[in-house]
Amino acid sequence: MTETESTGRAQPAGGEQHALAAENDIEVRLGANLTHLPLVRSIAANLAVRADFDIDAISDLRLAVDEACSTLITSAESGSAMSCRFTIESDELHFHGTVPSSDQEPPSTASFGWKVLTTLADSATTWLEPAGDFSPDGVVPGGAPDGIHGRVHVELTKRKPTLT
């Protein structure tokens, strides 16, 4: 069952978890710290190379994922973990990142960083999931600790360029 968020996107209701498809999904969980950005950028670039993206699309994806993670990290509760999922499809790569946050609003889509992200990616969205819909570790639905208002999510998609 899904419910539609303010972004118009269908979101899992009640904290349902998406099953990972072993061949197409890679999920990484790491401390929400700027020192981990090179690792996430490397994963994004490596996956894009393996999916046969061209050099410009690889560079755009790497920078878009960097900006998405920077946005998440600045919204993250101190000492929390960031979850990043990459899904590879035949002609595109999807990124979904999330962190627990004490923010009461999703990240601004009017910021310079968001403008950079949306220029580099083919699509991008962000939202704040209310605290009652997740557990602090993101595994089982439940309540969040005091001060945590929810989870901030950022999703983006980069498509392979089409030759015309």
One Martini backbone bead per residue (centre of mass of N, CA, C, O) as a GRO file, in nm:
protein
  164
    1MET     BB    1   0.099   0.034   0.020
    2THR     BB    2   0.031   0.375  -0.070
    3GLU     BB    3   0.138   0.719  -0.046
    4THR     BB    4   0.107   1.056  -0.114
    5GLU     BB    5   0.313   1.303  -0.138
    6SER     BB    6   0.397   1.634  -0.201
    7THR     BB    7   0.559   1.532  -0.468
    8GLY     BB    8   0.364   1.295  -0.601
    9ARG     BB    9   0.485   1.050  -0.477
   10ALA     BB   10   0.505   0.724  -0.416
   11GLN     BB   11   0.501   0.592  -0.089
   12PRO     BB   12   0.567   0.407   0.160
   13ALA     BB   13   0.371   0.255   0.389
   14GLY     BB   14   0.461   0.191   0.710
   15GLY     BB   15   0.774   0.125   0.630
   16GLU     BB   16   0.816  -0.022   0.388
   17GLN     BB   17   1.030  -0.244   0.229
   18HIS     BB   18   1.245  -0.285  -0.017
   19ALA     BB   19   1.346  -0.519  -0.217
   20LEU     BB   20   1.636  -0.657  -0.306
   21ALA     BB   21   1.805  -0.675  -0.612
   22ALA     BB   22   2.099  -0.825  -0.646
   23GLU     BB   23   2.167  -0.734  -0.951
   24ASN     BB   24   2.067  -0.400  -0.916
   25ASP     BB   25   2.153  -0.358  -0.608
   26ILE     BB   26   2.311  -0.109  -0.392
   27GLU     BB   27   2.396  -0.099  -0.043
   28VAL     BB   28   2.488   0.175   0.181
   29ARG     BB   29   2.626   0.217   0.517
   30LEU     BB   30   2.710   0.535   0.670
   31GLY     BB   31   2.840   0.789   0.797
   32ALA     BB   32   2.726   1.124   0.839
   33ASN     BB   33   3.004   1.224   0.659
   34LEU     BB   34   3.215   1.408   0.457
   35THR     BB   35   3.451   1.187   0.449
   36HIS     BB   36   3.254   0.981   0.264
   37LEU     BB   37   3.221   1.098  -0.025
   38PRO     BB   38   3.438   0.948  -0.196
   39LEU     BB   39   3.304   0.669  -0.175
   40VAL     BB   40   3.031   0.735  -0.313
   41ARG     BB   41   3.149   0.844  -0.575
   42SER     BB   42   3.294   0.581  -0.654
   43ILE     BB   43   3.048   0.404  -0.676
   44ALA     BB   44   2.898   0.563  -0.890
   45ALA     BB   45   3.119   0.549  -1.108
   46ASN     BB   46   3.151   0.242  -1.124
   47LEU     BB   47   2.858   0.176  -1.203
   48ALA     BB   48   2.856   0.349  -1.464
   49VAL     BB   49   3.078   0.198  -1.608
   50ARG     BB   50   2.941  -0.088  -1.593
   51ALA     BB   51   2.678   0.051  -1.753
   52ASP     BB   52   2.794   0.224  -2.000
   53PHE     BB   53   2.870   0.506  -1.954
   54ASP     BB   54   2.970   0.799  -2.026
   55ILE     BB   55   3.195   1.029  -1.918
   56ASP     BB   56   2.988   1.260  -1.866
   57ALA     BB   57   2.777   1.093  -1.705
   58ILE     BB   58   2.970   1.008  -1.482
   59SER     BB   59   3.039   1.290  -1.380
   60ASP     BB   60   2.751   1.382  -1.320
   61LEU     BB   61   2.683   1.159  -1.117
   62ARG     BB   62   2.905   1.208  -0.913
   63LEU     BB   63   2.816   1.505  -0.848
   64ALA     BB   64   2.520   1.446  -0.772
   65VAL     BB   65   2.581   1.254  -0.536
   66ASP     BB   66   2.747   1.452  -0.377
   67GLU     BB   67   2.517   1.660  -0.339
   68ALA     BB   68   2.313   1.473  -0.205
   69CYS     BB   69   2.494   1.394   0.038
   70SER     BB   70   2.545   1.678   0.142
   71THR     BB   71   2.251   1.735   0.201
   72LEU     BB   72   2.210   1.506   0.402
   73ILE     BB   73   2.438   1.571   0.605
   74THR     BB   74   2.324   1.860   0.682
   75SER     BB   75   2.048   1.706   0.797
   76ALA     BB   76   2.181   1.534   0.996
   77GLU     BB   77   2.215   1.371   1.267
   78SER     BB   78   2.431   1.342   1.497
   79GLY     BB   79   2.585   1.027   1.446
   80SER     BB   80   2.461   0.921   1.195
   81ALA     BB   81   2.325   0.739   0.930
   82MET     BB   82   2.377   0.665   0.582
   83SER     BB   83   2.168   0.573   0.313
   84CYS     BB   84   2.262   0.398   0.003
   85ARG     BB   85   2.100   0.354  -0.319
   86PHE     BB   86   2.163   0.154  -0.607
   87THR     BB   87   2.005   0.143  -0.936
   88ILE     BB   88   2.020  -0.072  -1.212
   89GLU     BB   89   1.949  -0.009  -1.544
   90SER     BB   90   1.967  -0.021  -1.879
   91ASP     BB   91   1.941   0.335  -1.898
   92GLU     BB   92   1.981   0.366  -1.571
   93LEU     BB   93   2.049   0.549  -1.259
   94HIS     BB   94   1.974   0.511  -0.918
   95PHE     BB   95   1.929   0.729  -0.629
   96HIS     BB   96   1.908   0.663  -0.263
   97GLY     BB   97   1.888   0.880   0.017
   98THR     BB   98   1.924   0.862   0.390
   99VAL     BB   99   1.831   1.045   0.700
  100PRO     BB  100   1.827   1.137   1.008
  101SER     BB  101   1.619   1.416   1.141
  102SER     BB  102   1.549   1.747   1.294
  103ASP     BB  103   1.407   1.846   1.071
  104GLN     BB  104   1.093   2.005   0.952
  105GLU     BB  105   1.219   2.010   0.662
  106PRO     BB  106   1.307   1.985   0.366
  107PRO     BB  107   1.515   2.052   0.149
  108SER     BB  108   1.599   2.299  -0.051
  109THR     BB  109   1.507   2.376  -0.399
  110ALA     BB  110   1.657   2.685  -0.402
  111SER     BB  111   1.934   2.604  -0.393
  112PHE     BB  112   2.234   2.579  -0.537
  113GLY     BB  113   2.280   2.275  -0.495
  114TRP     BB  114   2.009   2.188  -0.624
  115LYS     BB  115   2.064   2.310  -0.902
  116VAL     BB  116   2.304   2.133  -0.962
  117LEU     BB  117   2.170   1.859  -0.934
  118THR     BB  118   1.940   1.914  -1.157
  119THR     BB  119   2.149   1.953  -1.388
  120LEU     BB  120   2.294   1.661  -1.369
  121ALA     BB  121   2.022   1.538  -1.348
  122ASP     BB  122   1.716   1.413  -1.473
  123SER     BB  123   1.624   1.360  -1.169
  124ALA     BB  124   1.472   1.509  -0.862
  125THR     BB  125   1.415   1.443  -0.503
  126THR     BB  126   1.256   1.557  -0.192
  127TRP     BB  127   1.195   1.445   0.157
  128LEU     BB  128   0.991   1.411   0.455
  129GLU     BB  129   0.974   1.165   0.693
  130PRO     BB  130   0.800   1.081   0.939
  131ALA     BB  131   0.891   0.945   1.244
  132GLY     BB  132   0.663   0.710   1.265
  133ASP     BB  133   0.780   0.553   0.982
  134PHE     BB  134   1.046   0.480   1.157
  135SER     BB  135   1.352   0.373   1.242
  136PRO     BB  136   1.667   0.460   1.327
  137ASP     BB  137   1.779   0.211   1.130
  138GLY     BB  138   1.550   0.150   0.895
  139VAL     BB  139   1.407  -0.145   0.942
  140VAL     BB  140   1.178  -0.081   1.161
  141PRO     BB  141   0.899   0.018   1.257
  142GLY     BB  142   0.885   0.329   1.453
  143GLY     BB  143   1.015   0.523   1.677
  144ALA     BB  144   1.176   0.815   1.753
  145PRO     BB  145   1.387   1.001   1.886
  146ASP     BB  146   1.441   1.266   2.039
  147GLY     BB  147   1.443   1.530   1.785
  148ILE     BB  148   1.327   1.348   1.570
  149HIS     BB  149   1.128   1.413   1.274
  150GLY     BB  150   1.292   1.232   1.056
  151ARG     BB  151   1.346   1.156   0.712
  152VAL     BB  152   1.572   1.227   0.472
  153HIS     BB  153   1.528   1.247   0.114
  154VAL     BB  154   1.713   1.143  -0.188
  155GLU     BB  155   1.649   1.151  -0.541
  156LEU     BB  156   1.800   1.008  -0.844
  157THR     BB  157   1.849   1.037  -1.209
  158LYS     BB  158   2.051   0.871  -1.463
  159ARG     BB  159   2.091   0.880  -1.805
  160LYS     BB  160   2.162   0.769  -2.091
  161PRO     BB  161   2.270   0.880  -2.365
  162THR     BB  162   2.142   0.970  -2.675
  163LEU     BB  163   2.184   0.903  -3.004
  164THR     BB  164   2.131   1.133  -3.303
   0.00000   0.00000   0.00000
